[in-house]
């Protein structure tokens, strides 16, 4: 019974990621047809000092733009499609790893509550592996986004 909960959580996570990917493809197609954004300026990344930690701010035409606007702007430029697809795939992978991480944490708690230390340690190992996978997947997503921005900005370099 305990493994059934784990498999159920994993199946729900996988189906959510698949739905997220399908929604992203539909949105990408619709937005590329009617963006309303003029891709006439390079996208610049600026490191801004926050309250405690610095953070990255993207600007275009001297105005701050959010990540959704950047994605829409990049989708209007055909050379970035491959990098954007890899970005969306890695982002979906991040959601899958997050779901696996959360379900293994629940599994470890259930096993610990049933005084099954071996099962709790096994789920803790899955949790740590999923955490590493999530960080790697998130880093890959950001790398592909930065690469897409670099490809987009090449046309503005004299």
N, C-alpha and C positions, 0 to 999 in steps of 0.2 A: 504494500500500500504506500509505503514511504517513497518508493521509487516512482510510483505513479504520479505523485505530486510534482516531482522533479521533471518528469517527462512532459507533464501538462504545462508547466511553466515554460519549458524550453519550446514546446510547440506554439504556445501563444506568442512568445517572443519572435520566433521565426515568421509566423504569419503577420505579425505587426510590421516587421522589417520589410516583408514582401509587399504589403499594402503601402508602406511608406515609399518604397521604390517606384511602385506603379503610379502613385500620386505625384511623385517628383517628375516622372516622365511626362505625364499629362500636363502638369503645370509648365514644364519646360517647353513643350510644344505650343501651348496656348500663349505663353508670355513671349516666345520668340516671334510670334505673328503680330502681336500688338503690344510692344514694349512701351512706347511713349517716351523712351529714354534716348537721347541723342548721344551716340558713342563718339563724341568728338574731343575727348580729353583723356590724357593718360591718368591711370589710377596710381596714386602715391600713398605709400605707407609711412606714417609718422609716429614715432614713439613719444607718447605724452605722459608726463608724470602725474599720476593720480594721487589720491589721498595717502595711500601707503605704498602702492606698487605702480610702476609704469605699465601702460597698456598701449596697444597698437590701434591707431585710428587711420581709416582710409579716407582719402579725399579725391574728388574729381571736380574740375572747374573751380577749385578753391573752396568747395563746400564739402562738408563731411557726409559720407555715404555709408549706409549700413550694408551688411553682408547680403541681404536680399537684393538690394540695388546693384551691388557688384556682380552677383550671379546673373541678374537680368542683362546687365551691360555685356558681360562675357558671352552669354548665350546668343546675343545678336551678332557675334563675331565667329564665323565658322571654324577658324583655325584652332579655337580653344575647346571645341566639342569633346575631343578625346580626353583632355585633362579634366574637363568638367564631369565627364562620365566616370572617370576614375575617382574624382572627388566625391561624387554622390555614392559610388559603390563603397568607398572607405567609410563614409559617414554612416551608411546603412550597417556596415560591419561594426561600427562603434555602438550602435543601438543593440545589435545582437549580443555583443560582448557584455554590454551593460545588463541586458536581461539575464544572461547566463550568470553573471556575477551576483545579481540580486536573488535569483532562484537558488543558487548554491549557498548563499548566506542563510536563506530560509531553511534549506535542507540541513545545513549544519546546526541551526538552532533546534530543529525538530529532533535530529539525532542526539544532540546534547541533552534535550529534555527527556529522551527515552534512555538515558544513561548508556548510550552506545558511543564510546569515545572513538573507536576506530572509524565509524561512519562519519562522525563529526570532523575528524582529521582529514578524511578523504574529501569531504565537501569543502573544507577549508583550503585544501590544495587546489581544487577546482576554482574556488573563489580567487585565489592568488594568481592562478594562470589566466583567468578571465580578466583580472585587473590589468595584467601586463598586456594582454591582447587588446584591451580597450585603449590603453595609452598608445600602443603602437599604431592602431587603426586611426586614432584621432590625429596622431602626428603625420601619418600618410595623407590623410584628408587635407590637412593644412598645407603640406608640401605640394599637393596637386593644385590646390587653389592658388598658391603663390606662383607656381609654374604657369598656370593659365593667365594670371595677371601679367607675368613677364612676356608671354607670347602676345597678349593684347597690347602691351605697351611698346613692343618692337616697332610698330608702325608709326610711332610718334618720335622716334629717334632719328635725327637727320643723318 
